[in-house]
Amino acid sequence: MSPGNKELLKKVRMIVPPMLEKFHKGQLGRVAVIGGSENYTGAPYFSAMASARLGADLSHVFCTPPAANVIKTYSPNLMVHPIMRELSEVPASQQPAAQLASPIIKMLGNLHAVVIGPGLGRDTLMQATVAEVIKAAREKSVPLVLDADALWLLQEQPDLVRGYKECVLTPNVIEFARLAKSVGLGEDDLPDTGEAGCRKLAQALGGVVIVRKGAVDWISDGEEAIVGDLEGGRKRSGGQGDTLTGSIGTLLAWRGVYHEGIWKTEGNLNKKETLMLAAWGGSAITRECSRLAFKKRGRALQASDLTEEVPISFETLIGEKEESKL
């Protein structure tokens, strides 16, 4: 491992809270995943379970009723809320996006971070509902992670997140190109899809953090750029990005309590730096999960294999603090 990566991991470790007897349930991470529809139940589960297995105290999933019935059978450890609706599930005369978003918005003040997009789909009512949630999250300064079809929404409405510096987007190469086009960046404006291109897109979106997934993960807020280049596995099965979003969600939650100062913290890191560290840390953990799972499964690797490696990857890369041990 390079000296630069060792230094970054040392800083990520600073924002990880110790497990102290004085803490109560929920203090060390309350994370929600919004997504999950009739045809897509795996993605929100993988994201929420990555969040939970990394160490968030409470992990929620907001999805449609058909998805909820399935996701509840995957694990009893998640809190699954059947609040979302697809257009086919409501009367043709109604499109109550604001009404559907209302109970989620009411919970935002009790959440440390929200992941939007895994299993969301492109149904117009689902998209309109999460647009309402994004607006409310901005007003309440709740950190967001947007992936998958939440990025599809941003192609149509980039102003939803433009200038919101508590937001992380995790596009793959194709999603990156679509986002760039939506904000008016052409081929001449993007020298590549690596460091320079990632920086350009982040700038065009007013300083949101971009995690451009690929052979290496480029991470930029438009000013600084770092690379996630830890070794990963070689199987590109679907769903691995959900481990990334869930991991970033938990790290954002821990970032929040780091800045609250609920334990004797170190490093005196500022919010701009810790946002980048949370994004990079999620990349590092996901890549290590992929590497470990690929060593065991090889060509047969599936997204669920990464979930099992999350706690091992945390221990390998970051390690538990002494005051957390019995």
Secondary structure as UniProt FT lines:
FT   HELIX           3..14
FT   TURN            21..22
FT   TURN            25..28
FT   STRAND          30..34
FT   TURN            38..39
FT   HELIX           42..54
FT   STRAND          58..62
FT   HELIX           65..74
FT   TURN            76..77
FT   STRAND          79..81
FT   HELIX           87..89
FT   TURN            92..93
FT   HELIX           97..107
FT   HELIX           108..110
FT   STRAND          113..116
FT   TURN            118..119
FT   HELIX           124..140
FT   STRAND          144..146
FT   HELIX           149..156
FT   HELIX           158..160
FT   TURN            161..163
FT   TURN            165..166
FT   STRAND          167..169
FT   HELIX           173..182
FT   TURN            183..184
FT   TURN            187..189
FT   HELIX           195..204
FT   TURN            205..206
FT   STRAND          209..212
FT   STRAND          217..220
FT   STRAND          225..228
FT   TURN            238..239
FT   HELIX           240..260
FT   HELIX           271..297
FT   HELIX           298..300
FT   HELIX           303..317
FT   HELIX           322..324
//
